[in-house]
Amino acid sequence: MFITEISEDSWSGIFSIQEEAYTSVPPEELHVLKSKWIASPETCFTFQSENQEIQGYLLAHAWSSNEPPKLFEELPKDSFGTILFLHDLAVSNNARGVGVGKQLAMKLLNCAQTKQFQKVLLVAVQNSDGFWSSLGFSEIVNVQICKSYGCNAKLMYCDIQE
């Protein structure tokens, strides 16, 4: 199994995993997901099995605010900033419990450090805040989160140390 950057051929697998992984939030349209990749292909990854089946994916992009972008909207083409926003991490039901999510998250944290981002920001959905806390993320309170992220969504961050 290995982590690789997303390619044009990855999208059917990514879209299938998104549909199966999110039960409390509807899936985003393909052009919305791709806008994150187009803006920052070097911070978007898939986790593939030995037979090249996609087991998980991660989409992240530069951002300039502690207020997260809204779901279901394409990323503005001029997005920039010192924050790396982790838009989405999802794992296939077939690959749960074997560390795929953790490996993708660690790859992103290493990438954030290499690219000299100040922090990684994300919105924890579907009660995933415990997973993110275990990787060093902390909750940011009193920040507006768009209702499109669903009930109990929590804004979280991880400072990137040099």
Backbone as CSV, one residue per row, in Angstrom:
resi,resn,N_x,N_y,N_z,CA_x,CA_y,CA_z,C_x,C_y,C_z
1,MET,0.837,-1.181,0.000,0.000,0.000,0.000,0.882,1.244,0.000
2,PHE,0.393,2.294,-0.637,1.213,3.491,-0.758,0.356,4.736,-0.939
3,ILE,0.958,5.884,-0.626,0.306,7.184,-0.794,0.880,7.830,-2.044
4,THR,0.004,8.412,-2.848,0.434,9.070,-4.068,-0.410,10.323,-4.292
5,GLU,0.118,11.258,-5.082,-0.668,12.436,-5.443,-1.841,12.009,-6.319
6,ILE,-2.893,12.774,-6.264,-4.092,12.496,-7.047,-3.790,12.747,-8.523
7,SER,-4.379,11.910,-9.382,-4.298,12.107,-10.828,-5.722,12.177,-11.374
8,GLU,-5.849,12.506,-12.618,-7.177,12.579,-13.248,-7.895,11.235,-13.153
9,ASP,-7.147,10.138,-13.157,-7.741,8.799,-13.072,-8.252,8.440,-11.685
10,SER,-7.957,9.247,-10.684,-8.326,8.939,-9.301,-9.776,9.257,-8.955
11,TRP,-10.442,10.063,-9.754,-11.697,10.676,-9.311,-12.871,9.734,-9.151
12,SER,-12.970,8.689,-9.924,-14.100,7.768,-9.728,-13.973,7.070,-8.381
13,GLY,-12.753,6.681,-8.003,-12.527,6.061,-6.702,-12.770,7.029,-5.559
14,ILE,-12.306,8.261,-5.715,-12.507,9.283,-4.686,-13.997,9.541,-4.494
15,PHE,-14.705,9.701,-5.587,-16.134,10.009,-5.507,-16.903,8.859,-4.845
16,SER,-16.537,7.627,-5.149,-17.188,6.462,-4.526,-16.955,6.438,-3.026
17,ILE,-15.733,6.713,-2.606,-15.423,6.728,-1.171,-16.175,7.865,-0.484
18,GLN,-16.231,9.029,-1.112,-16.960,10.152,-0.515,-18.420,9.772,-0.276
19,GLU,-19.046,9.143,-1.266,-20.453,8.770,-1.133,-20.679,7.759,-0.015
20,GLU,-19.743,6.852,0.177,-19.918,5.828,1.210,-19.541,6.347,2.600
21,ALA,-18.611,7.301,2.677,-18.086,7.745,3.969,-18.978,8.759,4.686
22,TYR,-19.652,9.600,3.938,-20.409,10.683,4.574,-21.881,10.331,4.652
23,THR,-22.341,10.181,5.892,-23.738,9.804,6.130,-24.557,10.960,6.687
24,SER,-23.906,11.942,7.322,-24.660,13.057,7.902,-24.555,14.330,7.063
25,VAL,-23.742,14.299,6.023,-23.565,15.434,5.120,-23.654,14.888,3.699
26,PRO,-24.416,15.535,2.818,-24.470,15.025,1.435,-23.122,15.155,0.733
27,PRO,-22.856,14.298,-0.245,-21.584,14.396,-0.973,-21.513,15.678,-1.807
28,GLU,-20.291,16.169,-1.966,-20.085,17.335,-2.813,-19.993,16.885,-4.276
29,GLU,-20.306,17.798,-5.167,-20.210,17.490,-6.595,-18.742,17.389,-6.995
30,LEU,-18.498,16.640,-8.044,-17.140,16.364,-8.490,-16.364,17.640,-8.816
31,HIS,-16.983,18.601,-9.474,-16.260,19.830,-9.838,-15.847,20.616,-8.594
32,VAL,-16.604,20.498,-7.505,-16.244,21.171,-6.253,-15.011,20.499,-5.638
33,LEU,-15.021,19.174,-5.595,-13.859,18.449,-5.079,-12.612,18.738,-5.910
34,LYS,-12.772,18.692,-7.222,-11.623,18.909,-8.104,-11.037,20.310,-7.951
35,SER,-11.856,21.299,-7.582,-11.333,22.664,-7.444,-10.262,22.736,-6.363
36,LYS,-10.361,21.898,-5.333,-9.339,21.865,-4.276,-8.033,21.299,-4.833
37,TRP,-8.156,20.231,-5.607,-7.000,19.576,-6.223,-6.318,20.494,-7.244
38,ILE,-7.112,21.160,-8.061,-6.556,22.055,-9.079,-5.775,23.187,-8.420
39,ALA,-6.274,23.684,-7.281,-5.600,24.775,-6.574,-4.294,24.329,-5.916
40,SER,-4.231,23.052,-5.508,-3.061,22.611,-4.747,-2.824,21.111,-4.922
41,PRO,-2.434,20.664,-6.108,-2.264,19.225,-6.346,-1.201,18.576,-5.456
42,GLU,-0.234,19.357,-4.991,0.837,18.792,-4.171,0.418,18.533,-2.725
43,THR,-0.812,18.931,-2.342,-1.312,18.655,-0.993,-2.595,17.816,-1.030
44,CYS,-2.775,17.086,-2.104,-3.938,16.205,-2.265,-3.429,14.798,-2.605
45,PHE,-3.905,13.786,-1.851,-3.334,12.448,-1.955,-4.396,11.364,-1.981
46,THR,-4.001,10.227,-2.528,-4.788,9.006,-2.371,-3.925,7.964,-1.676
47,PHE,-4.595,7.044,-1.031,-3.946,5.882,-0.428,-4.412,4.693,-1.253
48,GLN,-3.473,3.989,-1.874,-3.829,2.910,-2.791,-3.310,1.564,-2.297
49,SER,-4.095,0.540,-2.612,-3.663,-0.822,-2.312,-2.632,-1.251,-3.344
50,GLU,-2.075,-2.441,-3.150,-1.066,-2.940,-4.087,-1.625,-3.102,-5.498
51,ASN,-2.934,-3.353,-5.625,-3.534,-3.464,-6.956,-4.084,-2.118,-7.447
52,GLN,-3.626,-1.037,-6.820,-3.937,0.346,-7.187,-5.395,0.732,-6.968
53,GLU,-6.106,0.019,-6.115,-7.459,0.411,-5.727,-7.350,1.508,-4.668
54,ILE,-8.090,2.579,-4.846,-8.047,3.685,-3.898,-8.775,3.280,-2.623
55,GLN,-8.054,3.380,-1.496,-8.591,3.016,-0.179,-8.961,4.251,0.645
56,GLY,-8.422,5.403,0.288,-8.706,6.644,0.997,-8.146,7.812,0.219
57,TYR,-8.566,9.004,0.604,-8.058,10.201,-0.065,-8.054,11.375,0.900
58,LEU,-7.286,12.391,0.550,-7.182,13.610,1.334,-7.066,14.785,0.368
59,LEU,-7.854,15.834,0.609,-7.806,17.055,-0.186,-7.497,18.222,0.745
60,ALA,-6.472,18.996,0.439,-6.105,20.152,1.248,-5.614,21.267,0.334
61,HIS,-5.731,22.497,0.821,-5.327,23.656,0.024,-4.967,24.822,0.938
62,ALA,-4.233,25.777,0.400,-3.873,26.978,1.149,-5.139,27.778,1.458
63,TRP,-5.086,28.464,2.617,-6.235,29.256,3.065,-5.704,30.408,3.907
64,SER,-6.499,31.469,4.067,-5.988,32.664,4.741,-6.816,33.102,5.940
65,SER,-7.701,32.241,6.433,-8.605,32.662,7.497,-8.901,31.507,8.447
66,ASN,-9.212,31.855,9.709,-9.680,30.835,10.645,-11.135,30.467,10.398
67,GLU,-11.810,31.215,9.549,-13.172,30.848,9.157,-13.071,29.902,7.968
68,PRO,-13.557,28.667,8.131,-13.382,27.689,7.051,-14.217,28.016,5.817
69,PRO,-13.758,27.544,4.663,-14.562,27.727,3.449,-15.869,26.948,3.558
70,LYS,-16.842,27.373,2.797,-18.134,26.695,2.807,-18.068,25.426,1.972
71,LEU,-18.838,24.435,2.413,-18.967,23.216,1.604,-19.804,23.518,0.369
72,PHE,-19.693,22.655,-0.610,-20.520,22.694,-1.824,-20.228,23.884,-2.732
73,GLU,-19.112,24.590,-2.471,-18.712,25.707,-3.327,-17.294,25.467,-3.824
74,GLU,-17.060,25.801,-5.097,-15.709,25.686,-5.634,-14.769,26.620,-4.885
75,LEU,-13.546,26.201,-4.754,-12.519,27.019,-4.117,-12.179,28.185,-5.043
76,PRO,-12.132,29.411,-4.509,-11.725,30.532,-5.368,-10.341,30.294,-5.957
77,LYS,-10.156,30.662,-7.205,-8.902,30.385,-7.901,-7.703,31.115,-7.288
78,ASP,-7.957,32.203,-6.558,-6.851,32.960,-5.973,-6.669,32.663,-4.481
79,SER,-7.040,31.470,-4.056,-6.858,31.104,-2.648,-5.371,31.010,-2.321
80,PHE,-5.013,31.558,-1.182,-3.624,31.558,-0.744,-3.628,31.731,0.765
81,GLY,-2.489,31.668,1.368,-2.368,31.940,2.787,-1.358,31.034,3.456
82,THR,-1.177,31.271,4.744,-0.202,30.514,5.527,-0.836,29.344,6.268
83,ILE,-2.132,29.153,6.041,-2.870,28.047,6.648,-3.093,26.987,5.576
84,LEU,-2.920,25.737,5.949,-3.268,24.631,5.060,-4.602,24.082,5.550
85,PHE,-5.639,24.247,4.749,-6.971,23.783,5.138,-7.190,22.372,4.623
86,LEU,-7.413,21.462,5.540,-7.703,20.078,5.178,-9.202,19.993,4.888
87,HIS,-9.533,19.985,3.633,-10.933,20.004,3.210,-11.619,18.673,3.457
88,ASP,-10.918,17.584,3.185,-11.585,16.288,3.238,-10.569,15.169,3.400
89,LEU,-10.877,14.260,4.298,-10.150,13.005,4.416,-11.212,11.932,4.598
90,ALA,-11.208,10.951,3.721,-12.185,9.862,3.816,-11.510,8.542,3.480
91,VAL,-11.984,7.489,4.141,-11.432,6.151,3.979,-12.558,5.199,3.597
92,SER,-12.274,4.315,2.670,-13.233,3.292,2.251,-13.609,2.411,3.439
93,ASN,-14.846,1.989,3.475,-15.285,1.065,4.529,-14.423,-0.192,4.549
94,ASN,-13.924,-0.622,3.395,-13.084,-1.821,3.295,-11.706,-1.644,3.932
95,ALA,-11.307,-0.394,4.178,-9.956,-0.138,4.685,-9.960,0.500,6.079
96,ARG,-11.081,0.524,6.724,-11.159,1.149,8.058,-10.442,0.306,9.101
97,GLY,-9.837,0.996,10.046,-9.209,0.317,11.169,-7.796,-0.180,10.925
98,VAL,-7.207,0.162,9.781,-5.839,-0.305,9.501,-4.847,0.858,9.372
99,GLY,-5.264,2.065,9.740,-4.347,3.195,9.776,-4.265,4.037,8.526
100,VAL,-5.179,3.840,7.578,-5.139,4.622,6.335,-5.319,6.110,6.628
101,GLY,-6.317,6.455,7.427,-6.570,7.856,7.758,-5.390,8.502,8.458
102,LYS,-4.810,7.799,9.403,-3.658,8.329,10.137,-2.473,8.537,9.205
103,GLN,-2.215,7.595,8.303,-1.087,7.743,7.381,-1.280,8.939,6.442
104,LEU,-2.512,9.127,5.953,-2.789,10.282,5.097,-2.615,11.586,5.877
105,ALA,-3.116,11.622,7.117,-2.991,12.832,7.941,-1.529,13.143,8.239
106,MET,-0.735,12.130,8.556,0.680,12.353,8.838,1.423,12.834,7.589
107,LYS,1.070,12.307,6.437,1.656,12.773,5.179,1.363,14.265,4.995
108,LEU,0.128,14.669,5.300,-0.233,16.072,5.150,0.518,16.949,6.148
109,LEU,0.643,16.524,7.392,1.374,17.307,8.386,2.840,17.471,7.985
110,ASN,3.444,16.418,7.465,4.827,16.514,6.973,4.925,17.469,5.792
111,CYS,3.961,17.393,4.898,3.922,18.281,3.732,3.755,19.737,4.186
112,ALA,2.897,19.968,5.172,2.673,21.323,5.690,3.957,21.896,6.263
113,GLN,4.719,21.070,6.958,5.982,21.532,7.526,6.983,21.845,6.408
114,THR,7.096,20.966,5.439,8.017,21.170,4.315,7.681,22.447,3.554
115,LYS,6.395,22.706,3.371,5.956,23.876,2.607,5.812,25.120,3.483
116,GLN,6.185,25.002,4.747,6.243,26.109,5.703,4.902,26.783,5.976
117,PHE,3.846,25.979,6.046,2.565,26.506,6.518,2.668,26.706,8.025
118,GLN,1.906,27.664,8.565,1.929,27.912,10.004,1.077,26.914,10.774
119,LYS,-0.033,26.500,10.172,-0.906,25.543,10.834,-1.773,24.833,9.814
120,VAL,-2.344,23.719,10.249,-3.347,22.991,9.465,-4.670,23.207,10.176
121,LEU,-5.684,23.535,9.406,-7.024,23.813,9.905,-7.983,22.824,9.265
122,LEU,-8.989,22.386,10.011,-9.999,21.475,9.462,-11.294,21.618,10.232
123,VAL,-12.362,21.103,9.655,-13.640,20.994,10.350,-13.893,19.509,10.568
124,ALA,-13.942,19.105,11.827,-14.220,17.709,12.176,-15.728,17.488,12.089
125,VAL,-16.124,16.514,11.278,-17.548,16.193,11.112,-17.794,14.748,11.544
126,GLN,-19.055,14.421,11.715,-19.468,13.054,12.052,-18.708,12.519,13.268
127,ASN,-18.537,13.370,14.284,-17.892,12.972,15.549,-16.456,12.482,15.370
128,SER,-15.729,13.060,14.421,-14.339,12.649,14.171,-13.336,13.436,15.009
129,ASP,-13.795,14.312,15.890,-12.872,15.155,16.660,-11.920,14.337,17.535
130,GLY,-12.339,13.181,18.020,-11.443,12.328,18.811,-10.260,11.842,17.991
131,PHE,-10.523,11.459,16.742,-9.446,11.039,15.839,-8.448,12.178,15.666
132,TRP,-8.959,13.377,15.383,-8.082,14.516,15.129,-7.323,14.921,16.385
133,SER,-7.968,14.848,17.537,-7.277,15.147,18.804,-6.101,14.209,19.018
134,SER,-6.281,12.942,18.643,-5.200,11.962,18.823,-3.986,12.271,17.954
135,LEU,-4.174,13.104,16.942,-3.073,13.491,16.055,-2.522,14.874,16.379
136,GLY,-2.960,15.445,17.504,-2.416,16.730,17.939,-3.250,17.940,17.591
137,PHE,-4.457,17.752,17.065,-5.326,18.873,16.741,-6.100,19.305,17.981
138,SER,-6.372,20.609,18.065,-7.142,21.188,19.160,-8.330,21.948,18.585
139,GLU,-9.397,22.016,19.362,-10.605,22.714,18.911,-10.435,24.225,19.047
140,ILE,-10.964,24.962,18.086,-11.060,26.419,18.147,-12.527,26.723,18.456
141,VAL,-12.757,27.412,19.531,-14.134,27.740,19.902,-14.474,29.155,19.471
142,ASN,-15.758,29.445,19.420,-16.269,30.784,19.095,-15.910,31.252,17.687
143,VAL,-15.871,30.320,16.741,-15.676,30.667,15.334,-16.886,30.140,14.572
144,GLN,-17.409,30.952,13.683,-18.588,30.577,12.916,-18.254,29.465,11.922
145,ILE,-19.015,28.372,11.975,-18.874,27.278,11.019,-20.180,27.191,10.238
146,CYS,-20.073,27.168,8.939,-21.249,27.068,8.082,-22.063,25.820,8.439
147,LYS,-23.365,25.959,8.502,-24.253,24.848,8.865,-24.169,23.681,7.883
148,SER,-23.617,23.922,6.704,-23.491,22.849,5.711,-22.583,21.720,6.192
149,TYR,-21.752,21.983,7.214,-20.874,20.949,7.754,-21.616,19.958,8.657
150,GLY,-22.870,20.227,8.953,-23.664,19.298,9.750,-23.623,19.599,11.233
151,CYS,-24.400,18.834,11.973,-24.494,18.992,13.425,-23.186,18.587,14.100
152,ASN,-22.864,19.259,15.162,-21.691,18.946,15.993,-20.353,19.098,15.273
153,ALA,-20.306,19.840,14.173,-19.027,20.086,13.494,-18.152,20.950,14.394
154,LYS,-16.857,20.658,14.410,-15.913,21.394,15.250,-14.730,21.848,14.419
155,LEU,-14.389,23.122,14.556,-13.211,23.661,13.901,-11.993,23.288,14.736
156,MET,-10.966,22.730,14.085,-9.775,22.265,14.787,-8.517,22.716,14.045
157,TYR,-7.403,22.807,14.778,-6.149,23.215,14.166,-4.990,22.433,14.787
158,CYS,-3.895,22.433,14.048,-2.631,21.886,14.539,-1.528,22.836,14.110
159,ASP,-0.804,23.384,15.076,0.334,24.247,14.761,1.429,23.400,14.134
160,ILE,2.089,23.961,13.157,3.185,23.259,12.492,4.487,23.772,13.073
161,GLN,5.247,22.872,13.650,6.526,23.224,14.270,7.645,22.994,13.261
162,GLU,8.621,23.846,13.296,9.774,23.693,12.399,10.795,22.757,12.992
